[in-house]
Amino acid sequence: MEGLAAVRARLAAAEAAAGRPAGSVALVAVSKEQPEARVRAALAAGQRRFGENRVQEGEARWAALAPAFPGVELHLIGPLQTNKARAAVARFDVIQTLDRPRLARALADLAAARGALPRLFVQVNTGAEPQKVGVLPGAADAFLAEVRAMGLAVEGLMCIPPAGHDPVPHFRLLRSIAATAGLAGLSMGMSDDFEAAVAEGATVVRVGAAIFGPRAGAGAVRGR
Ligand SMILES: *Cc1c(COP(=O)(O)O)cnc(C)c1O
């Protein structure tokens, strides 16, 4: 898998350039809308963390694939509707898109019923874009307090900077909100900008096209 090898090399170089330990940044391979052959090639090359942006697509693909590859860790990186929370909790190891009280309440209820939950990141809409989900930067502190009061443990924050803008101010904003809230996890950086995200402290990067090649069809820009 050429793309994967190249991204691993870029990530290692970015860690070294930032003076951070090798392997300290988790690479989530974003497999949404990719053909299964490419996903299997990444699995064969040892990749175990994958990201999907839709609950149903993730379920359809990984119900069969995950049991065959021990250690697979699945991240939900797309918007989560409250009525799909149960399905998401059953399939995903990490939910990166917690963004509103109603969803937090649904997750807290599921935690009470199941005794465990996926790891959670809160998505912040750092660009305050109307078409994007995520809590607004100015509301993040209050939302995090509300989520914690429900007994939910949040590991970190996630953002998707506006397309066509310098992402660095968005990475810095996310880092500063996380620092204020005492959160260690920062999920930021995609194919075009993950080195910059690593320089700004990313602990998780989400990389699709640079690993797998372009996605099929019009869905290629979904999520940006
Ligand atoms: C699609 C997607 C990615 C990966 O984007 P690439 O540009 O293909 O690396 C990362 N994060 C989210 C939330 C996405 O929806």
The ligand as a MOL file (V3000), in Angstrom:
LIG
                    3D

  0  0  0     0  0            999 V3000
M  V30 BEGIN CTAB
M  V30 COUNTS 15 15 0 0 0
M  V30 BEGIN ATOM
M  V30 1 C -13.4600 12.5770 4.8660 0
M  V30 2 C -12.9750 13.0490 6.1730 0
M  V30 3 C -11.5930 13.0390 6.4670 0
M  V30 4 C -10.5130 12.6020 5.5000 0
M  V30 5 O -10.3540 13.5520 4.4920 0
M  V30 6 P -9.1390 13.4320 3.4370 0
M  V30 7 O -9.0590 14.7900 2.8560 0
M  V30 8 O -9.5540 12.3870 2.4530 0
M  V30 9 O -7.9390 13.0430 4.1810 0
M  V30 10 C -11.2100 13.4550 7.7290 0
M  V30 11 N -12.1100 13.8550 8.6480 0
M  V30 12 C -13.4330 13.8840 8.3950 0
M  V30 13 C -14.3710 14.3270 9.4570 0
M  V30 14 C -13.9120 13.4880 7.1440 0
M  V30 15 O -15.2300 13.5170 6.9140 0
M  V30 END ATOM
M  V30 BEGIN BOND
M  V30 1 1 1 2
M  V30 2 1 2 3
M  V30 3 2 2 14
M  V30 4 1 3 4
M  V30 5 2 3 10
M  V30 6 1 4 5
M  V30 7 1 5 6
M  V30 8 2 6 7
M  V30 9 1 6 8
M  V30 10 1 6 9
M  V30 11 1 10 11
M  V30 12 2 11 12
M  V30 13 1 12 13
M  V30 14 1 12 14
M  V30 15 1 14 15
M  V30 END BOND
M  V30 END CTAB
M  END
